[in-house]
Amino acid sequence: MDTLLIVDDNPDIRQQLKWGLSEDYTVLLAEDVAEGLAIFKKHQPKVVILDLGLPPCVDTSEEGFRCLGAMLELDRNVKIIMLTGNDERENALKATEMGAYDFFAKPPVLEDLSVIIRRAFYLSKLEDQNRLLQRSVEMAAADSCGMIGHCPEMQKVFATIRKVAPSEASIFVSGESGTGKELVARAIHDASHRKNGPFIAINCGAIPENLLESEFFGHEKGAFTGAHATVKGKLQFAHKGTLFLDEIGELPLNLQVKLLRFLQEGIIQRVGGRENIEVDTRVISATNVDIHKAISEGKFREDLYYRVGIITLNLPPLRDRGDDITVLSHCFLRMFNHENNKKVKRFSPSSLKFLKNHEWPGNVRELRNRIQRAVIMCEGTIVEPDDLGCEIDAVNAQDQAHKNVSLREARDKVESEMISLALENQNGNIVKAAEELGVTRPTLYDLMKKHGLSDGLRRSELVQ
């Protein structure tokens, strides 16, 4: 059972929370900073509920901030939920800037607070899993952080990879630039029976059009000016392995016809040659363009799309991957620490805010590059916004946007997200979703109605 520490000088609040949460957690209680830190060091809880006003300065937030800082110094990964008064919003925001996970107004409403607690433990477990994964990544010196992901969209991607890898089906991967399309192709190759064969990648948008045919199919000696020897093409090099066609949407129409013929017959001819050469390769294609729009505009052959896209796989942009941004950031931090022999320990609160709120137009590739830059530029042990190459004005703008959200709005957003996730996990089963959230079924109905979630589900999906 997970361990939860509650530090509050009010005995009624301590007992109320212990009574309401003991069924799901091992609840430890402390009434001041000294007792709280002693219990924290001994039991190392993953989640802490911490009152800002603690003795001997119960009318100020001094002791609460001291306890928060001390706990974060002992364990940067602990999730600390601050209990604040309704008139302490500025202090709550300051606590978040220091590294607190969330804040909650007093007196605490148990059912609302339990949602935040559950989510904190869930995120903590995901981060622990990622640290285990990353240790194995570092031991193997593998540059694969972009394929780590815990959001539902990435879990679907991983599930699809597991299903399609053993087959011979052609795969079409779509997604914005930098989302990791080649990593997906390599993962499919490595999990297939062709894993001992070659993995050959061609960027169709990076090779001049007049050289593409020769790059694909090879050429015979004397086929054109400068062809001083017979050269194999990438298709032939991919025999018994996998051919990855990146940015296939950039392929000229005349070459699309020849690629389609190869996919149908499994035979190529080199430029300037007449010999039929059999090639056995699996084709994985990728693009960041709207392929259906390209088809409608006559820029991409529909029959070729059906050949290369027997199974399609869509990668989500990084901005839609939620907590994966933080997980990936720490993953890259450790990787580039090792690579550059540095000892950068963590991100400052301002840096974390920037990472979480940035739009990431370059997706995982941009995140990777920024973290690499930060590790190189960082002169101490903590990454600051300047190290990431972001202007302080950008961080201040994010802060202002955060301050414009009220405590109630922030809590409602988290509550709605947790309920939606539970319903999705349980396929609309209300009873199981309520159990996952730790609330009663009538309470869950009321919360769904409050957030308008029942309107988006068909009656048949609401399993009693």
N, C-alpha and C positions, 0 to 999 in steps of 0.2 A: 504494500500500500504506500502511495506517495506521501512524503512528509511535508507538512505545511506549518510554517512558524507565524504566529500572530503576536505582534509587539504593540501593546496598547495599555495605557494606564487606567482605563475605565474597566472595572471588573465586570460590569453588566455586558459590555460589548464583547469582552473576551469570552464569557460564558455563553452568550447568545451564539457567537460564531462557532465555538467549539461544539455546542449542542447541534447546530445545524449542519456542520461539515464533517463530524467524526465518522459518519457512516462511509464516507468516500476517501477520507484522508487520515493519516496519523497527525493529529493536531497538537502542536507544542505551543505553550503560552509563556509570555514574558511581559513584565509591566514597566521596564525601563531599559535604557540602552545597555547597561552593564550586563543585565541578565539576558537580554536579547542577543548580544554578541557572544556571550559564553555558550548559549544554546546553539547559535549559528555555527560556531567553530566546531562544536562536538558532533552535531547531527548533519551539517551541510545540506539543509533543505534546498530544493530547487525553486520554491516559490515562498515569498514572505509577504504578509500583510503588515504594513508599518504605519503607525499613527505619526503625524507630524508634530503634534504637541505632546511631549513626554517630560516627565519630571527630571530635574527640578524646575524646568522652564516650561510649564504646561501651557502658558499663555503666549508662547512664541514658538517658532518652528526650528529654533537653534538645535535642540537635541535630536529632532527628527532628521534634519539634514546631516548631523554628525553621524548618526547611526547608518543612514543611507550610504554616505561616503565610505564608512568603514567596511560595510558589507560588500560593496562593489569592489573595494580594494582587495578583499579576501577572495572574491569570486565574481569576475566580470560577467559571467553568464547567468547569475541568479536573476530571477524575475521578481521584482519588488513592486507591489501594488500599494500606493500611498492612500491613506485615509485622510481626507481633508474636510474642513468646514466649508460651508457654502460661500463664505467671504474670503476664502484662501486660494482663489483661482490662480493668482500670480505665483504663489508658493508652489502650487501643484505643477504649473508649467516649468518653474525652475527645477523642481525635482525630476521632471521628465528630461530636461536638458542635462541634468547630472547623470542620467542613466536609468532612472526608474522606468519600469515596464509600463505602468498605467497609474491612474489615480481615480478615486471613487469618493463621492461626497458622503459625509456622515449626516444622520445615522445610516449605516449600511442596510440596504434591502437585500436579504439573503439570496433570493432567487436571482436577482440581477448580478450580484457579486459572484455567485457561483459560476456564471457563464464566463466571466473574465478569468477566474481562477482556472477553470477547465482549459481555456484557451492558452493560458500561460504554461501550464504543465505540458500541453500538447506541443507547443513550440519548443519548449525545453528539451523534450524527447527527440524531436526532429533534429535539433542542433547537436545533441549527443550522438545520434546516428550518423550525422554528417561528419563529426570529428573522427569517428571510427573509420568511416569510409575514406576520409582524407588521409589518415595515417597510412592506409594501404596504398593510396594513390602516390603519396610521397615516396614510399618504399620502392614502388615500381617506377618512380620518376616519370609518371604518366601525366601528360597535359590534357586532362579530361574533365576539368572542373565544370565546363559548360554542360556536361551531361548529368550533373547532379541537380535534382529538383524534387520538391515535395508537393508542389501545388497540384490540384486535380488535373489540370491540363497536361502537365509533364508526366504524371502517372499514367495517363491515357497513352501518351507517346511511348513510354517504356513498355506498356502492355502490348501495344501494336508491334513494336520491335520484336518482342518475344514470340509473337504469333507468326510474323511473316518471315523471320530470319531463316527458318529451316526450309522454306519453300523456294521455288525457282521463279516466283512471280516478279515482274518488273515493278519497281517502287518509284512513286513520284512524290518528292518532298517539297512542300511549299512553305514559305515563311519569309519575313523581312530579312534584309541583309544583317548578318551577325548573330542570327538566332541559333546557329549550330547545325546547319544542314549537312555539312561534311562529317561532323561528329556522328550524326545519326547514320549516315551511309557507312561509316567505318564500323559502327556498333553492329549494324545488320550483317556486314561482311564477317566480322569476328565471331558472330554467333551462328554463322551458316556452315554448311559442310564444305564450303569453298575457302574457309579461313586459312588454309595452308597455301592457297594460291595467291596470285598478286592482287593488290588493290591499286588500280590505275585511275587517277583523277585528271579530268580535262576541264578547264574553265573556258567554256564556249564564248564568253564575252571578252576574254583577254588575249585572244589570238587573232591576228589579221585575217580577214575573210579569204584572201588569196592563198593562205597557208593552211587553212582549216582542213581541207580535204586530205592533203598530204599528212597532216597531223593525225587524222582519224585512221586513214587507210594505208599510209605509207606510200612510197613511190619507187619505181624502178630506176636504175641508172640511165641517165640521158632523157628522162621523162620531160625535163624542162631545164632551162638555163640554170646552172649551178647544181644540178643533180648529178654529182660525181660518183655516187655509189647507191646501191639498192638499200633502202631504209624501211624497217618495219614501222607500221603505224601503231597508235595506242590501242586500237582494237585487238590487234594481234598480240601485243604485250599482255593484254588482259585475259588471254586464253586460260581457261580453267580457273579463272578468278572473277573479280568484280570490276566493272567499268562504271565510274562515277562521272556523270555529265553535269557539271555545275553550270548554272545559268543557261540551261538548254533553251530558254525562251529567246536567247540572243542568236540562235542558230539560223543561218540563212536558209531560205526556202529550198534552194537547189540541193543543199546538203541534207535537209530534212527528208527529201525524197530518197536519197541514197541510204540514210540511216534507217528509214522505214523498211527498205528492201532488205538490208542486213538483218533487221529484227525478225523479218518474216522467213528468211531463208537460211540465216546463219552462215552466209558466205560473203567474202569480200574480194575485191580485186584492187591491187595497188594502182596508184596513178601511173599511167603509161604501161600497165601490164595487162595480160589476158588470162593469167592463171587464176583459177578459182581456189581460194584458200578458206578452209573451214575454220571457224572460230567459235569456241564454246565459252561464252561469258555471260554473266548476269549484269543487267543494266539497272542502275539506280540514277534517277535524274532529279534535278532540283532547280528551282527558280524563285526569284523574289518579285517577279511581275505577276499581274493578274492574268493567268493563262487563258481563262475563259474570255476575257476581253480581247486578248491577242488572237484567239481563234475567230471571234466575231469580226475582228478587223482584218482578217486574212493574213495575219503575220505568223500564225502557227497552224500547222495542219491538224485538223481534228482527228484524222485516222492515226497520225503519229502519237497524239496525246493518249488515245485509247490503248496504243501498244505500250507506251512507257508508263502509263498510269493505271495498271491493273489494280493496284492498291495505292491510295493516296494518303499522305500523312501531313498534317498541318502543324507547324511549330508556332507556339504563342510568342508574342513579343515580350521582352523582359519586363516592360512596364505593367503587364497583366499577370505577372507571376508572384505578386505579393511578397511573402517572407523569403522567397528564394533569393531575392536581391541581397538580403543580409547574409544568408547562408553562403552564397557564391562569393561575396566580398571577403568573408573570413577565409574561405577556401583559397582564393587567389592570394590573400595576404600571407598565408602559411607557405604557399608554393613559391612565391617570389622572395620571401625571407630565406628559404632554403637555397634558392638559385643565386641570390646575391650575398649570401652569408651575412644577413642582417638580423636584428633582434627586435623588430617592430612588434609590439604586443597587441595593440588594439586601435580602434578608431575613436576619436573624440566624439562627444555628443553632437557637435555641429556637423562633423563629417558624416556621421550616421544619418542625420537628418537629410543631408544632401543626397546621400546614396539612396535613401528610401523614397525621396520625393522627386528626384530627377526623372525626366521623361525617357531617357536612354534611347535616342533615335538610332544609335549604333548597336543597341542590344548587348548581348553577352560580350561580343568583341570589344565594344567600347568600355564596358565595365572592366574587363581584363586589362585593357591598356591603361586605364586610369589607376587601377590598383598597382600595376607594375611601376608606373610613374611615381606613385605615392611612396612605395617602398624605397625606390632609388633616391627620391628627394628628401624623405623624412630624416631629420637630423637627431631625433630623440627616439622614444619608444611608442609615441602616440601619433597617429596620422591626423593631421589638421586639414581643413579645407584647402589651404594653399598647396599642400602636398598633392592633393587630387587635381590641382589645376583648375579649380572653380573659384569664381569671384566671390568675395564675402557678401556682395550685394545679393547674389543668388540665394545664399543661405538665409540672409535677412528677409528676403521675399517669402521664402518658405516658412520662416518663423511667423511672419505676419499672417500668412494664410492659415497657419495652425491656430493663432490666437483668435481669429475670427470665428472659430468653431467653439460653441459652448460645450460645457461639460456634458449636458444632456444629449446634445447632438452627437458628440463623440461616443458616448456610451450606447446610444441607440444604434449607431452604425455597427459597432462591434457585436451587439446583440443580434441584429438582423443577419450579419454575416455568419455567426455561429449557428443560428437556427437554419439558415439555408444550407450550410454545409452538413449539418446533422440529417436533415431531410434527404439530401442527396446521398449521403452515406448509407442511409437506411431505406433507400428507394421509396420514399414517401410514407413509410410506416410510422404513424404517429406515436404508437406505444414505444417502439424501439428508439425513435428520435428523442422522446422525452427522457428515456432511461439514459441515453448518451449524454444529454444535457444536464441531467440531475434535477429535473423538475417533474411535476405531475402532469398528466395528460391535459386536464382542464387549464392549467397554467400555460402549457404550450399552445393550446388553442387560442387563449387570450393574447399571447405574445405574437402569434402569427397574424391574428386579426389586427393587432396594434400596428404591425409593420406592413400590412397589406400583402403578406406572403401567401395566404390561402387563395387569394384571387388568381394567382398565377398557376395554381395546380388544378388539374381536372379532378372531379369528385372521385373517379376511379383510382387516382393516385394517392388519395388520402386514406391509407389503410388503417382501420381502427385497431 
